[in-house]
Amino acid sequence: MIEKTILVVGGAGYIGSHQVKLLDERGYNVVIYDNLSKGSRDLVTVDNFEEGDLADKERLREVFEKYEVDAVMHFAAFIEVGESVKEPDKYYRNNVVNVINLLDIMLEYDVKYFIFSSTAAVYGEPEEIPIKETQAKKPINPYGKSKLMVEEILEDYDSSYNLKYNCFRYFNASGADESGEIGEKHTPETHLIPLILKTALEERDEIYIFGTDYDTKDGSCIRDFVHVNDLADAHVKGLERLFAGGSSEVFNLGSGEGYSVKEIIDKSKEITGTDFKVVESDRREGDPAILIADSYKAKEILGWEPKYNLEEIIKTAWHWHK
């Protein structure tokens, strides 16, 4: 097999770095393009690192001139829901305009395969659980809207320019690589499991449960957690299907299992062997009671199967955070 070159935009971030590591292990030539605004140089595990911004088309051209790129994977979005409500301009500029810049340069260099990291936030308040890809898309914040806009742009780029894509709508990406070499590193950190583990490590004073009066088994929100390496595996399977002539598709990626916030905290206490302060607080605006993915389509079309359960997710994250 001739080694294919994959450009991973945002490859120094949490999910991007795990994707880079897996592509490298599977024999691909990987090039990272990252402005390091959210990513971290110490999460880079391959030699080909190019610092640059997606707003800079000339810098993008330099990279496409330097490498014969066969496909592009995009992990360079801003992802904080609350911030997107306060600063929608920042989100539309980076998450939409900058993706159009990237797609336009891809077309200039006749690169026709694109993998896009999307989100369950495109659904907004779910109509039914588990959530299927066919459900209505009604995002309730600029972050979710920005991802949906790109999905719609990709539809048009496929029909007009024959650019083939897969969009992966994640639920809660979590865990870390078993090597302990890379893991979840956000500034600021907003995700539940790393916040819990930072509390266990006494880097935080307490962990908050936002809402204990939901119509769920224990009153706290229920979420679907999927290991970051399972996500990366689905992306490779999607990419290989595109290379083999597959059509553009949209897939949910989740474990299909729902765990409450209280269950995650209890399991984390058990795994870390520590007791820490838990504070019950009011609900946050816009938090649905239950979000669980129906990932049947990814299993059926890609042959994807998540391998990590909740205990393994927390254990790998704990190994990294320690």
SULKAQUI-V413842 format. One record per residue. N is the residue number from 1. RES is the residue in one letter. PSI is psi as a letter, one per 30 degrees, with the letter a starting at -180 (none if undefined). OMEGA is omega as a letter, one per 40 degrees, with the letter a starting at -180 (NA if undefined). BURIAL is b if it has 24 or more other C-alpha atoms within 12 Angstrom, else e. Layout:
N_RES_PSI_OMEGA_BURIAL, N_RES_PSI_OMEGA_BURIAL
This chain:
1_M_k_i_e, 2_I_k_a_e, 3_E_k_i_e, 4_K_k_a_b, 5_T_k_a_b, 6_I_k_i_b, 7_L_j_a_b, 8_V_j_a_b, 9_V_k_a_b, 10_G_g_a_b, 11_G_f_i_b, 12_A_g_i_b, 13_G_a_a_b, 14_Y_d_a_b, 15_I_e_a_b, 16_G_e_a_b, 17_S_e_i_b, 18_H_e_i_b, 19_Q_e_i_b, 20_V_e_a_b, 21_K_e_a_b, 22_L_e_i_b, 23_L_e_i_b, 24_D_e_i_b, 25_E_f_a_e, 26_R_g_i_e, 27_G_g_i_e, 28_Y_l_i_b, 29_N_j_a_b, 30_V_k_i_b, 31_V_k_i_b, 32_I_k_i_b, 33_Y_j_a_b, 34_D_k_i_b, 35_N_f_i_b, 36_L_g_i_b, 37_S_e_i_e, 38_K_f_a_b, 39_G_l_a_b, 40_S_k_a_b, 41_R_f_a_b, 42_D_g_i_e, 43_L_g_a_b, 44_V_k_a_b, 45_T_g_i_b, 46_V_l_a_b, 47_D_e_a_e, 48_N_j_i_b, 49_F_k_i_b, 50_E_j_i_b, 51_E_k_a_b, 52_G_l_a_b, 53_D_k_i_b, 54_L_f_i_b, 55_A_f_a_b, 56_D_j_a_e, 57_K_e_i_e, 58_E_e_i_e, 59_R_e_i_e, 60_L_e_i_b, 61_R_e_i_b, 62_E_e_a_e, 63_V_e_i_b, 64_F_f_i_b, 65_E_e_a_e, 66_K_e_a_e, 67_Y_k_i_b, 68_E_j_a_e, 69_V_k_i_b, 70_D_f_a_b, 71_A_l_a_b, 72_V_k_i_b, 73_M_k_a_b, 74_H_j_i_b, 75_F_h_a_b, 76_A_g_a_b, 77_A_l_i_b, 78_F_k_a_b, 79_I_g_a_b, 80_E_j_a_b, 81_V_e_a_b, 82_G_e_i_e, 83_E_e_a_e, 84_S_e_i_b, 85_V_e_a_e, 86_K_e_a_e, 87_E_i_a_e, 88_P_e_a_b, 89_D_e_a_e, 90_K_e_a_e, 91_Y_e_i_b, 92_Y_e_a_b, 93_R_e_a_b, 94_N_e_a_b, 95_N_f_a_b, 96_V_d_a_b, 97_V_e_a_b, 98_N_f_i_b, 99_V_e_i_b, 100_I_e_i_b, 101_N_e_a_b, 102_L_e_a_b, 103_L_e_a_b, 104_D_e_i_b, 105_I_e_i_b, 106_M_e_a_b, 107_L_e_i_b, 108_E_e_a_e, 109_Y_g_i_b, 110_D_h_i_e, 111_V_j_a_b, 112_K_g_i_b, 113_Y_k_a_b, 114_F_k_i_b, 115_I_k_a_b, 116_F_k_i_b, 117_S_j_a_b, 118_S_a_a_b, 119_T_l_i_b, 120_A_f_i_b, 121_A_f_i_b, 122_V_f_a_b, 123_Y_f_a_b, 124_G_b_i_b, 125_E_j_a_b, 126_P_k_i_b, 127_E_e_i_e, 128_E_l_a_e, 129_I_k_e_b, 130_P_l_a_b, 131_I_k_i_b, 132_K_l_i_b, 133_E_f_a_b, 134_T_f_a_e, 135_Q_l_i_e, 136_A_k_i_e, 137_K_j_a_b, 138_K_i_a_e, 139_P_k_a_b, 140_I_g_i_b, 141_N_l_a_b, 142_P_e_i_b, 143_Y_e_i_b, 144_G_e_i_b, 145_K_e_a_b, 146_S_e_i_b, 147_K_e_i_b, 148_L_e_i_b, 149_M_e_a_b, 150_V_e_i_b, 151_E_e_a_b, 152_E_e_i_b, 153_I_e_a_b, 154_L_e_i_b, 155_E_e_a_b, 156_D_e_i_e, 157_Y_e_i_b, 158_D_e_a_e, 159_S_e_a_e, 160_S_e_a_e, 161_Y_g_a_e, 162_N_h_i_b, 163_L_j_a_b, 164_K_k_a_b, 165_Y_l_i_b, 166_N_k_i_b, 167_C_k_i_b, 168_F_j_i_b, 169_R_j_a_b, 170_Y_l_i_b, 171_F_c_a_b, 172_N_j_i_b, 173_A_k_a_b, 174_S_l_a_b, 175_G_a_a_b, 176_A_l_i_b, 177_D_k_a_b, 178_E_f_i_b, 179_S_f_a_e, 180_G_g_a_e, 181_E_e_a_e, 182_I_l_a_b, 183_G_a_a_b, 184_E_k_a_b, 185_K_j_i_b, 186_H_k_i_b, 187_T_j_e_e, 188_P_l_i_e, 189_E_k_a_e, 190_T_f_a_e, 191_H_k_a_b, 192_L_e_a_b, 193_I_e_i_b, 194_P_e_i_b, 195_L_e_i_b, 196_I_e_a_b, 197_L_e_i_b, 198_K_e_i_b, 199_T_e_i_b, 200_A_e_i_b, 201_L_g_a_b, 202_E_g_i_e, 203_E_f_i_e, 204_R_l_a_e, 205_D_e_a_e, 206_E_l_i_e, 207_I_k_a_b, 208_Y_k_i_b, 209_I_j_a_b, 210_F_j_i_b, 211_G_k_i_b, 212_T_g_a_b, 213_D_g_i_e, 214_Y_l_i_e, 215_D_i_i_e, 216_T_l_a_e, 217_K_e_i_e, 218_D_g_i_e, 219_G_f_i_b, 220_S_l_a_b, 221_C_k_i_b, 222_I_k_a_b, 223_R_l_a_b, 224_D_j_a_b, 225_F_k_a_b, 226_V_k_a_b, 227_H_k_a_b, 228_V_e_i_b, 229_N_f_i_b, 230_D_e_i_b, 231_L_e_a_b, 232_A_e_i_b, 233_D_e_i_b, 234_A_e_i_b, 235_H_e_i_b, 236_V_e_i_b, 237_K_e_i_b, 238_G_e_i_b, 239_L_e_a_b, 240_E_e_i_b, 241_R_e_i_b, 242_L_e_i_b, 243_F_e_a_b, 244_A_g_i_e, 245_G_g_a_e, 246_G_l_a_e, 247_S_l_i_b, 248_S_k_a_b, 249_E_l_i_b, 250_V_k_a_b, 251_F_k_i_b, 252_N_k_i_b, 253_L_j_i_b, 254_G_l_a_b, 255_S_f_a_b, 256_G_g_i_b, 257_E_k_i_b, 258_G_k_i_b, 259_Y_k_i_b, 260_S_l_i_b, 261_V_e_i_b, 262_K_e_i_b, 263_E_e_i_b, 264_I_e_i_b, 265_I_e_a_b, 266_D_e_i_b, 267_K_e_i_b, 268_S_e_i_b, 269_K_e_a_b, 270_E_e_a_e, 271_I_e_a_b, 272_T_f_a_b, 273_G_g_a_e, 274_T_l_i_e, 275_D_k_a_e, 276_F_l_a_b, 277_K_k_i_e, 278_V_k_a_e, 279_V_k_i_e, 280_E_k_a_e, 281_S_l_a_e, 282_D_l_i_e, 283_R_l_i_e, 284_R_k_i_e, 285_E_k_i_e, 286_G_g_i_e, 287_D_j_i_b, 288_P_l_a_b, 289_A_e_a_b, 290_I_k_i_b, 291_L_j_i_b, 292_I_k_a_b, 293_A_k_i_b, 294_D_j_a_b, 295_S_g_a_b, 296_Y_e_a_b, 297_K_e_i_b, 298_A_e_i_b, 299_K_e_a_e, 300_E_e_a_e, 301_I_e_a_b, 302_L_f_a_b, 303_G_g_a_e, 304_W_k_i_b, 305_E_j_i_b, 306_P_k_a_b, 307_K_f_a_e, 308_Y_k_i_b, 309_N_l_a_b, 310_L_e_a_b, 311_E_e_a_b, 312_E_e_i_b, 313_I_e_a_b, 314_I_e_a_b, 315_K_e_a_b, 316_T_e_i_b, 317_A_e_i_b, 318_W_e_i_b, 319_H_e_a_b, 320_W_e_a_b, 321_H_e_i_b, 322_K_none_NA_e
